[in-house]
Amino acid sequence: GGGFNVCMSCGAASVGRVTHAKYCSNKKSSHFNALGTAFMSDVLELEFDLRAGVSFDGSEWKSLLWALLAAASSILEIPESEIGATLYFNVAGKASIMLFDDVPGGAGHAMQLSEDVPQLFDTAFKIVSECLCDVNTCCYGCLCNYYNQGEQHELSRAGALKILEELDNRYKLPL
């Protein structure tokens, strides 16, 4: 009934006061009375507990998010439109990426991904490490797709690789 407040820079949205992403410098939001709808769906939350002193910027986290979405789409053999993700910093200050079924009622995609998270990270690593485009950019063979056109200038294979390599060092993922 009351609408939503949305930050046009970081994409944070809320029915009340907007909590902006850590990297967002905008700190202002716009009010929309009819922004969207709520629907039930499956989710997979990935929380990243990094070593003390290790941090990454917003563009690196976004690059990882899109690498994970590309991996999810590849593993499940589904269109990119059927799975979505959001990046946020939780109350403990840890980065989290939430993958969700982007179809009303859910299709079980997030649930399937939760059954083999190491494969998700392994596939994401292969996507960003094996592409032949410049490592400081991205292309439609790795991170770019129709849904991230507005932020492709921020994405890079190097950004995703930095985080994936740190996670491999921290958790010994099978990359």
Secondary structure, 3 states (H helix, E strand, C coil): CCCEEECCCCCCEECCCCCCCCCCCCCCCEEECCCCCCCCCCEEEEEECCCCCCCCCHHHHHHHHHHHHHHHHHHHCCCHHHEEEEEEECCCCCEEEEEEECCCCCCCHHHHHHCCHHHHHHHHHHHHHHCCCCCCCCCCCCCCCHHHHHHHHHCCHHHHHHHHHHHHHHHCCCC
